[in-house]
Amino acid sequence: MVKVFNTTGANNMESPDYNGVAATMFYCGDDADAKATAARLASDLGFDPVDAGSLEQARLLEPLALLWIRLAYAQGMGRDIAFKLMKR
C-alpha cells in the first residue's frame, strides 16, 4: 500500500508545472515496488516525487492536504498553488 496524490488539488494533477519548476508530490509506503510505481507515476505526471518514508508517515501527509485546502480556499490563494521541497 502507498499513500500518494493527496497533498494538492485536481488542477495540479493536470499540470504540476510552475514556470518550469515541478511541484513536489510526497509519497510513502512499506512496499518498495509499490513505492517505485507511485514515484514513477508522479514523475510521469510532471511532479517531483519525494519519498516520505514508511506508510506510518501517511499521517504526516494528511496535514499537508489540509494546509493546501486552507490556503487555497479559506485564505483565498486559489487552487493554483503547490508545495515545493527545496534542496541544495
C-alpha positions, 0 to 999 in steps of 0.5 A: 500500500502507498499513500500518494496524490493527496497533498494538492488539488485536481488542477495540479494533477493536470499540470504540476508545472510552475514556470518550469519548476515541478511541484513536489508530490510526497509519497510513502509506503512499506512496499518498495515496488509499490513505492517505485510505481507511485514515484514513477507515476508522479514523475510521469505526471510532471511532479517531483516525487519525494519519498516520505518514508514508511506508510506510518508517515501517511499521517504526516501527509494528511496535514499537508492536504489540509494546509493546501485546502486552507490556503487555497480556499479559506485564505483565498490563494486559489487552487493554483498553488503547490508545495515545493521541497527545496534542496541544495 
